[in-house]
Amino acid sequence: MSTTRFRPSRRIRPLCAALVLLATVAACSSTGGLRAEQARAKAAAAAGGSAVTTPRWKVAMVTHAGAGDAFWDTVRKGAEQAAAKDNITFLYSNDAQTQNQVQLVQAAIDQKVDGLLVTLAKGDALGDVLGKAKAAGIPVITINSGQEFSAKFGALTHIGQDESTAGQAAGTELVTRGRKNVLCVIHEQGNVGQEQRCAGARSTAGGAFQLLYVDGVNMPDARAAVAAKLQADPAIDTVLTLSGPMAATGLQAIQDARRSVELDTFDLGQAVVAGLKAGSVGFAVDQQPYLQGYEGVDLLWLYRSNLDMLGGGKPVLTGPQILTKDDADALAEYVARGTR
């Protein structure tokens, strides 16, 4: 028997190499492609990569938020996450003083932003400056407050909660829970949306219904005012607050007054969810602020990239949603991560 070894010709060697490579790829194809794609996606996310290829537009959001209000952190988080997805540079500014908010809107116009999101808590105050935005060709969407002024000022649409409808939903829930004498706490005098919430609740709640104006910027004073009212009027069986931070203050005031009354509220927060779980908060009316920020940015991107708009001339509603103790466990996770 011959011991001569078989040596492939030069023409066969490339074919063998190709077959070896094909076999290697085939052996990895069941997981390697998926893993590579996942690695690329993870790397893009870590680098802040977007999910679109449209130009790097600039969008500004100017709100009437006061310092330290966690509600607006949730709005902002939604906007920032939509901006990351949509390849948008997002600029955020806020001021509780109306004239300062006007100046911030003007600053955004001067920066030649590609889109503008604003809140209209004080109604007509922003009319002139939004007229300048329209003249500069900057698309505007209003969010959160000022629905009734949105179209008047040339906004493409309004994203938020109809405050009168939300108030009516709260009033109906108060009736369901058997509440007879309600104290509605307005913490920002002149805020149209807060007035509408209390008026809507009054319209459907029945029974006695009172308003109390407090300074939401000074929580110790607000706490004292609510406690004093509860001590002065033993008939009150419910405190209705209009924000998550004010709900926490309301709970403290109830303890100070040594009264067994129910606290119900608009909007969420960690204290509200903990109260729902413990039973110290009866219900919360959620307007989903994360959605307001997210959809605001995303709709401006859709408009710039494809001339799309939602609402058909009507507001894009993000609430109301009535949340109770039954929802508390699920909500806690989302509140902790800042999206509810």
C-alpha positions in Angstrom: 0.0 0.0 0.0 1.3 3.4 -1.0 2.3 5.8 1.8 2.1 8.8 -0.5 0.0 11.6 1.2 -2.8 13.3 -0.7 -2.0 17.0 -1.3 -4.9 19.2 -2.5 -4.2 21.2 -5.6 -3.9 25.0 -5.3 -7.3 25.4 -6.9 -8.9 23.2 -4.2 -7.3 24.9 -1.2 -9.4 28.2 -1.5 -12.5 26.1 -1.7 -11.6 24.1 1.4 -10.9 27.4 3.3 -14.3 28.7 2.2 -16.0 25.6 3.4 -14.3 25.8 6.8 -15.4 29.4 7.1 -18.9 28.6 6.1 -19.0 25.7 8.6 -17.8 28.1 11.3 -20.4 30.7 10.5 -23.1 28.0 10.4 -22.1 26.7 13.7 -22.5 30.2 15.3 -25.5 31.3 13.3 -28.1 30.1 15.8 -26.9 32.5 18.5 -24.0 34.6 17.1 -26.1 36.9 14.9 -28.6 37.6 17.6 -25.8 38.3 20.2 -24.0 40.6 17.8 -27.2 42.5 17.1 -27.9 42.8 20.8 -24.4 44.0 21.5 -24.7 46.6 18.8 -28.0 47.8 20.2 -26.5 47.9 23.7 -23.5 49.9 22.5 -25.8 52.3 20.7 -27.9 52.8 23.8 -24.9 53.3 26.0 -23.6 56.0 23.5 -27.0 57.7 23.5 -27.7 56.6 20.0 -31.2 57.3 18.6 -33.6 55.0 16.9 -34.1 57.3 13.9 -31.9 58.9 11.1 -33.7 62.3 10.9 -31.6 65.5 11.4 -30.5 66.6 14.9 -33.4 68.9 15.7 -33.6 71.1 18.8 -36.8 71.2 21.0 -37.3 73.4 24.0 -39.8 72.8 26.8 -40.7 75.8 29.0 -43.0 75.1 32.0 -44.5 77.0 35.0 -43.0 74.5 37.4 -41.7 75.7 40.7 -38.5 74.5 42.3 -38.5 70.9 43.7 -41.8 69.7 42.3 -41.3 66.0 41.5 -44.3 66.0 39.1 -42.2 68.0 36.6 -39.3 65.6 37.0 -41.6 63.0 35.6 -42.7 65.2 32.7 -39.1 66.0 31.9 -38.1 62.3 32.0 -40.7 61.4 29.4 -39.5 64.2 27.2 -35.9 63.3 27.5 -36.5 59.6 26.7 -38.5 60.6 23.6 -35.7 63.0 22.6 -33.1 60.3 22.9 -35.2 58.0 20.6 -35.9 60.8 18.1 -32.3 62.2 17.8 -33.4 65.5 19.3 -31.5 67.9 21.4 -33.8 68.7 24.3 -33.7 72.0 26.3 -35.7 72.3 29.5 -36.4 75.5 31.5 -39.0 76.5 34.1 -40.1 79.3 36.3 -43.2 79.6 38.5 -43.3 83.4 37.8 -45.3 84.0 34.6 -43.1 86.9 33.4 -40.0 84.8 33.8 -41.7 82.0 31.8 -42.4 84.5 29.0 -38.7 85.4 29.0 -37.7 81.8 28.8 -40.0 81.2 25.8 -38.4 84.3 24.2 -34.9 82.8 24.8 -35.9 79.6 23.1 -37.2 81.6 20.1 -33.9 83.5 20.0 -32.1 80.1 19.9 -34.0 79.2 16.8 -35.3 76.0 18.2 -37.1 73.6 15.8 -40.0 73.0 18.1 -41.5 74.4 21.4 -43.5 72.8 24.2 -45.1 75.2 26.7 -47.5 75.2 29.6 -50.2 77.9 29.9 -51.1 77.9 33.5 -51.8 81.6 33.5 -53.8 81.7 30.3 -53.4 84.8 28.2 -50.0 85.8 29.7 -48.0 83.9 27.0 -50.1 85.0 24.0 -47.8 87.7 22.7 -44.6 85.6 22.9 -46.2 82.6 21.3 -47.3 84.9 18.5 -43.6 85.6 18.0 -42.9 81.8 17.9 -45.5 81.4 15.2 -44.1 84.3 13.2 -40.7 82.7 13.4 -42.1 79.4 12.0 -41.5 77.4 15.2 -44.2 74.7 15.7 -45.7 74.9 19.2 -47.5 72.3 21.2 -49.0 73.1 24.6 -48.9 70.5 27.4 -50.4 70.0 30.8 -52.3 73.3 31.3 -54.1 75.9 29.2 -56.0 73.7 26.9 -58.6 76.4 26.2 -55.9 78.8 25.1 -53.9 76.4 22.9 -55.7 76.8 19.5 -56.1 80.5 20.1 -52.3 80.9 20.4 -51.7 78.9 17.2 -50.5 75.6 18.9 -50.7 72.5 16.8 -52.5 70.6 19.6 -52.7 70.3 23.4 -51.5 67.2 25.3 -52.8 66.7 28.8 -55.8 66.2 31.0 -59.0 68.1 30.6 -59.1 69.6 34.1 -62.9 70.0 34.4 -63.4 66.4 33.3 -60.8 65.2 35.8 -62.5 67.2 38.5 -65.8 65.6 37.7 -64.3 62.2 37.8 -62.9 63.0 41.3 -66.3 64.2 42.4 -68.0 61.1 41.2 -65.4 59.0 43.1 -66.1 61.0 46.2 -69.8 60.1 46.0 -68.9 56.5 45.5 -66.8 56.6 48.7 -69.6 58.3 50.7 -67.7 61.6 51.3 -70.1 64.3 52.5 -68.0 67.4 53.3 -65.0 68.1 51.2 -62.2 70.7 51.5 -60.5 71.3 48.2 -57.0 72.9 48.6 -55.8 75.2 45.9 -52.0 75.7 46.3 -51.4 78.1 43.4 -53.8 81.0 43.2 -54.6 82.1 39.7 -53.8 78.7 38.2 -56.7 78.0 35.8 -56.3 74.3 35.9 -56.5 74.0 39.7 -59.6 76.1 39.8 -61.2 73.9 37.1 -60.3 70.7 39.1 -62.1 72.0 42.2 -65.0 73.3 40.2 -65.4 70.0 38.4 -65.3 68.1 41.6 -67.8 70.4 43.2 -70.2 69.9 40.3 -70.5 66.1 40.8 -69.6 65.6 44.5 -72.8 66.8 46.1 -72.9 67.7 49.8 -70.8 70.4 51.3 -67.8 71.6 49.3 -65.3 74.3 50.4 -62.2 75.9 48.9 -59.0 76.7 50.8 -56.2 78.8 49.2 -52.7 78.1 50.5 -49.2 79.0 49.3 -47.8 75.8 47.7 -44.3 77.4 47.6 -44.3 77.5 51.5 -45.3 74.0 52.6 -45.0 74.6 56.3 -47.5 77.5 56.1 -49.7 75.4 53.8 -49.6 72.6 56.3 -50.6 74.9 59.2 -53.4 76.4 57.1 -55.0 73.1 56.4 -54.6 71.9 60.0 -56.2 75.1 61.3 -59.2 74.7 58.9 -59.7 71.1 60.0 -59.6 72.1 63.7 -62.0 74.9 63.0 -64.6 72.8 61.1 -65.2 69.4 62.5 -67.8 68.6 59.8 -65.0 68.2 57.1 -64.5 64.5 56.4 -62.3 64.8 53.3 -59.3 66.8 52.1 -58.8 67.0 48.4 -55.4 68.1 47.2 -54.3 68.9 43.7 -50.7 67.6 43.6 -48.5 64.8 44.9 -46.4 67.2 47.1 -49.5 68.9 48.4 -51.0 65.5 49.3 -48.0 64.7 51.5 -48.4 68.1 53.2 -52.1 67.4 53.6 -51.4 64.1 55.3 -49.2 65.9 57.8 -51.8 68.5 58.4 -54.4 65.8 59.1 -52.1 64.3 61.7 -51.5 67.8 63.2 -55.2 68.4 63.5 -55.7 65.0 65.1 -58.7 64.4 62.8 -59.9 61.1 61.2 -60.5 62.4 57.7 -59.8 61.0 54.3 -57.2 62.5 52.0 -57.8 62.2 48.2 -55.6 63.8 45.6 -54.8 64.6 42.0 -51.4 63.3 40.7 -49.0 60.8 42.1 -45.8 60.6 44.0 -44.0 58.2 46.3 -45.9 59.5 49.4 -49.2 59.2 47.5 -48.5 55.6 46.4 -47.4 54.7 50.0 -50.6 56.3 51.2 -52.8 54.4 48.8 -51.1 51.2 50.0 -51.5 52.0 53.7 -55.1 53.3 53.3 -54.3 56.9 54.4 -55.0 58.1 50.8 -58.4 57.0 49.4 -57.7 57.6 45.7 -55.5 59.5 43.2 -56.5 61.1 39.9 -53.5 60.6 37.6 -53.0 62.6 34.5 -49.9 60.6 33.4 -47.2 63.3 33.3 -44.6 61.0 31.7 -46.9 60.8 28.7 -47.3 64.5 28.4 -43.5 65.0 28.1 -43.0 61.9 25.9 -45.8 62.6 23.5 -45.0 66.3 23.3 -41.5 65.7 22.0 -42.6 62.7 19.9 -45.4 64.6 18.2 -43.1 67.5 17.3 -40.7 64.9 15.8 -43.6 63.4 13.8 -44.7 66.8 12.6 -41.2 67.8 11.5 -40.4 64.5 9.9 -43.8 63.5 8.4 -46.3 66.4 9.0 -48.2 64.1 11.3 -50.4 65.4 14.2 -52.8 63.7 16.6 -56.1 64.9 18.0 -58.0 66.0 14.9 -58.3 69.5 16.3 -59.1 68.2 19.8 -56.8 67.8 22.8 -54.8 64.6 23.1 -55.9 63.4 26.6 -53.6 61.6 29.0 -56.1 61.4 31.9 -58.0 61.2 34.1 -57.2 57.8 35.5 -58.6 56.9 39.0 -56.1 54.9 41.0 -56.8 53.2 44.4 -55.3 50.8 46.8 -55.7 48.0 44.3 -53.2 49.7 42.0 -50.6 50.6 44.7 -48.3 47.6 44.4 -47.9 47.9 40.6 -47.5 51.6 40.8 -44.7 51.6 43.4 -42.2 50.2 40.9 -43.0 52.8 38.2 -43.0 55.7 40.7 -39.6 54.6 42.0 -38.1 54.8 38.5 -39.7 58.2 37.9 -42.1 57.4 35.1 -45.4 57.6 37.1 
